[in-house]
Amino acid sequence: MLADVAHELRHPVSVIQAQLELFQDGVRPPTPENLAGLQDEVIRLGRLIGDLQDLSLAEAGALALDRRRVAAADIVGPVVANLAPVADARGIRLSSQVNPGAPPVLGDAQRLRQVLVNLVSNALRHTPAGGQVTIRAGPAPDGGLCLQVVDTGTGIDPADLLHIFDRFYRADRSRSRLRGGTGLGLAICKSLVELHGGRIAAESEPGSGSRFTVWLPPAPERP
């Protein structure tokens, strides 16, 4: 993992260093436009560091969770509200279907929303304009909660499907880091779900969209 981290950190640091040297040598003027590009790299570096911290704590079981009874609607609703403008800007329909019988779970609402945000953001990146991303919530066979993110996007190759929850894995290697994120989003999803005692899986066919499913255990009955 240290080798992977070093590799991922090297890119933004190299870009920042090169641009600063151009400013110092007077080759490139520090205009607002040029500084904006530098700021983008700093933001990307900060996001990578934050994701690394979340992942390392989650994998070590050291991430503090504020566990409370959480209704499915309280997990799904804020995610749809926050990402709807992003979907609209890309010409994608984002909707939710919450089954009235969806049971509550005992978990950290903020971290569970983080899982959905990562999954939906990933779906939006791979769904063309005119497509659809749907969040579903309903009861699981074991009495727990089943959450799904379904898209009508480009799909995932079967060979890539085996590795999408690995750290730093990017199924589309032609995508730049600018569009591809940090490569840690799905690994963080897996760790957070497992920290809640649940599991996550993905199904997809190239050209037919993808479906990510999260199963969470039922909340204990109140005394």
Secondary structure, DSSP 8 states (H G I E B T S, - for coil): -HHHHHHHHHHHHHHHHHHHHHHHTTSS---HHHHHHHHHHHHHHHHHHHHHHHHHHHHTT------EEE-HHHHHHHHHHHHHHHHHHTT-EEEEEE-TT---EEE-HHHHHHHHHHHHHHHHHTS-TT-EEEEEEEE-TTSSEEEEEEE-S----HHHHTTTTSTT--S-TTS-HHHHTTS-HHHHHHHHHHHTT-EEEEEE-TTS-EEEEEEE-------
